[in-house]
């Protein structure tokens, strides 16, 4: 592996490594695999859950918390960071790593999904999408050129190509036209200049149409990317269609590149996707449901705000070793949540982020020691 060194805008020495992905071990009973992804800011053990820090912060947590919670990768979002604080401020800070004081790997989404889900008004052209900000209605334009330029300013380790996310349901004619445009945008995204050491991942789209997804996957592989994602899932489709999208995409992606299902963070679903050969996941679930008083546990989600926990002196989850569970009771956490105390949502966020990162660590161990089949069977029962 080749290492190059340079100074960022703050005079800090930064190491840029050539990208590599190594499959360490493959499961005999499925397509699950244990991997190691090398990025410019560190090595990532896969399968991995990536913690979402949309605006340059994983909600309620500091970078030192993330280290203690065994977070490996933090996500930032091009759309949101373009709107606030904007490229000038982040560039002045020396990039997103320096701005948010996180020295580990960062993946940035391209903004395509947010244009689809958040923009008040949007008009697609061959060059990209003109839209009005969901914050104040201000007009912006985002396409492959603009998205990759912003991700270059952010200096993320992994940049996603700009694509069009399809809704569910979506008719075939629209899916075909959209995918062809996304393939053209993917090619342009790759051709744009990138930050030193920055990897670029393609995104497979195609809705619920298997042949369109295969065509998209094969076209992206022909262009050639550092990794590949399955997009357009978790957009309201029934679970069976999510698995169908993975099954229609992953077999046509290279085995020597990481595979990423976007927007997925349910334990049972991640296990099933790992069994299909997926290496990477992200989702806002752990922080979002914490803010609503819900804990992630190995037996399913638990509403800690429920009145039945008012006198319960046990931890949020029995057997959990996170800071919250080691030190505080369900009764106390429920009290904080009921009173609107910030500490309550912070403690529950600590638990949830730890729960998913520890879960992925245990899944990696099961692949390493040959017990993934039993691990998969155990979590297939969790709702």
Secondary structure as the mmCIF struct_conf table of DSSP 4:
data_model
#
loop_
_struct_conf.conf_type_id
_struct_conf.id
_struct_conf.beg_label_comp_id
_struct_conf.beg_label_asym_id
_struct_conf.beg_label_seq_id
_struct_conf.end_label_comp_id
_struct_conf.end_label_asym_id
_struct_conf.end_label_seq_id
STRN STRN1 UNK A 3 UNK A 7
TURN_TY1_P TURN_TY1_P1 UNK A 9 UNK A 10
BEND BEND1 UNK A 11 UNK A 11
STRN STRN2 UNK A 13 UNK A 17
STRN STRN3 UNK A 20 UNK A 26
BEND BEND2 UNK A 28 UNK A 31
STRN STRN4 UNK A 33 UNK A 39
TURN_TY1_P TURN_TY1_P2 UNK A 40 UNK A 41
STRN STRN5 UNK A 42 UNK A 46
BEND BEND3 UNK A 47 UNK A 47
STRN STRN6 UNK A 48 UNK A 52
TURN_TY1_P TURN_TY1_P3 UNK A 54 UNK A 55
BEND BEND4 UNK A 56 UNK A 57
TURN_TY1_P TURN_TY1_P4 UNK A 59 UNK A 60
HELX_RH_AL_P HELX_RH_AL_P1 UNK A 63 UNK A 68
TURN_TY1_P TURN_TY1_P5 UNK A 69 UNK A 70
STRN STRN7 UNK A 73 UNK A 77
HELX_RH_AL_P HELX_RH_AL_P2 UNK A 78 UNK A 83
TURN_TY1_P TURN_TY1_P6 UNK A 84 UNK A 85
HELX_RH_AL_P HELX_RH_AL_P3 UNK A 87 UNK A 93
TURN_TY1_P TURN_TY1_P7 UNK A 94 UNK A 94
BEND BEND5 UNK A 95 UNK A 95
HELX_RH_AL_P HELX_RH_AL_P4 UNK A 96 UNK A 100
TURN_TY1_P TURN_TY1_P8 UNK A 101 UNK A 101
BEND BEND6 UNK A 104 UNK A 104
STRN STRN8 UNK A 105 UNK A 109
BEND BEND7 UNK A 111 UNK A 111
HELX_RH_AL_P HELX_RH_AL_P5 UNK A 112 UNK A 117
TURN_TY1_P TURN_TY1_P9 UNK A 118 UNK A 118
BEND BEND8 UNK A 120 UNK A 121
STRN STRN9 UNK A 122 UNK A 125
TURN_TY1_P TURN_TY1_P10 UNK A 126 UNK A 127
STRN STRN10 UNK A 128 UNK A 132
TURN_TY1_P TURN_TY1_P11 UNK A 134 UNK A 136
STRN STRN11 UNK A 139 UNK A 142
HELX_RH_AL_P HELX_RH_AL_P6 UNK A 144 UNK A 154
TURN_TY1_P TURN_TY1_P12 UNK A 155 UNK A 155
BEND BEND9 UNK A 157 UNK A 157
STRN STRN12 UNK A 158 UNK A 160
HELX_LH_PP_P HELX_LH_PP_P1 UNK A 161 UNK A 162
HELX_LH_PP_P HELX_LH_PP_P2 UNK A 165 UNK A 167
BEND BEND10 UNK A 168 UNK A 169
HELX_RH_AL_P HELX_RH_AL_P7 UNK A 172 UNK A 191
BEND BEND11 UNK A 192 UNK A 192
TURN_TY1_P TURN_TY1_P13 UNK A 196 UNK A 197
STRN STRN13 UNK A 199 UNK A 204
TURN_TY1_P TURN_TY1_P14 UNK A 207 UNK A 208
HELX_RH_AL_P HELX_RH_AL_P8 UNK A 210 UNK A 223
BEND BEND12 UNK A 226 UNK A 226
STRN STRN14 UNK A 227 UNK A 230
BEND BEND13 UNK A 232 UNK A 232
BEND BEND14 UNK A 234 UNK A 236
HELX_RH_AL_P HELX_RH_AL_P9 UNK A 239 UNK A 249
HELX_RH_3T_P HELX_RH_3T_P1 UNK A 250 UNK A 252
BEND BEND15 UNK A 253 UNK A 253
TURN_TY1_P TURN_TY1_P15 UNK A 255 UNK A 256
BEND BEND16 UNK A 257 UNK A 257
STRN STRN15 UNK A 258 UNK A 261
TURN_TY1_P TURN_TY1_P16 UNK A 262 UNK A 263
HELX_RH_AL_P HELX_RH_AL_P10 UNK A 267 UNK A 274
TURN_TY1_P TURN_TY1_P17 UNK A 275 UNK A 277
STRN STRN16 UNK A 280 UNK A 283
BEND BEND17 UNK A 284 UNK A 284
HELX_RH_AL_P HELX_RH_AL_P11 UNK A 285 UNK A 291
TURN_TY1_P TURN_TY1_P18 UNK A 292 UNK A 293
STRN STRN17 UNK A 294 UNK A 295
TURN_TY1_P TURN_TY1_P19 UNK A 298 UNK A 299
STRN STRN18 UNK A 302 UNK A 303
TURN_TY1_P TURN_TY1_P20 UNK A 304 UNK A 305
BEND BEND18 UNK A 306 UNK A 306
HELX_RH_3T_P HELX_RH_3T_P2 UNK A 307 UNK A 309
TURN_TY1_P TURN_TY1_P21 UNK A 310 UNK A 311
BEND BEND19 UNK A 314 UNK A 314
BEND BEND20 UNK A 316 UNK A 317
TURN_TY1_P TURN_TY1_P22 UNK A 318 UNK A 319
BEND BEND21 UNK A 322 UNK A 322
HELX_RH_AL_P HELX_RH_AL_P12 UNK A 323 UNK A 327
HELX_RH_AL_P HELX_RH_AL_P13 UNK A 330 UNK A 338
TURN_TY1_P TURN_TY1_P23 UNK A 339 UNK A 340
HELX_RH_AL_P HELX_RH_AL_P14 UNK A 342 UNK A 368
TURN_TY1_P TURN_TY1_P24 UNK A 369 UNK A 370
HELX_RH_AL_P HELX_RH_AL_P15 UNK A 372 UNK A 379
TURN_TY1_P TURN_TY1_P25 UNK A 380 UNK A 381
#
